[in-house]
Amino acid sequence: MAALEVIQSNLLATVPGPVGKFTGGISPGNPSAGTTGTSPTGLNLYTITTGDRVGAGFVTTLILLIVLGVAWWMIAEDGEKEKGSDGKGSDGKGNDGKEKSKP
């Protein structure tokens, strides 16, 4: 990719800039071209009701809880990995394989 970037950067000075309304363009432009809408963007939007806002709140809360739950699941330690099924350490004696110093 680096070679292509170098070639493109070197060709940048040889290409004229974009053509617009004031720099030689002949098209008047129409932001709603190809649509039948009456708004400037060509999209007829619906009004947002209270039910829409409540539904969006529920969906947002659900997604947030899922993201937090997955993050907690990935970060939290699993107690079963540190202790065996009998509740003792990894060596079965309760000291997790560490030698205790004798007095």
CORVEN-V292999 format. One record per helix or strand of 2 or more residues. SS is the DSSP state (h for helix, s for strand). FROM is the first residue (numbers start at 0). LEN is the number of residues. If there is no record, write none. Layout:
BEGIN
ss & from & len
SS & FROM & LEN
SS & FROM & LEN
END
This chain:
BEGIN
ss & from & len
h & 1 & 13
h & 49 & 26
h & 78 & 4
END
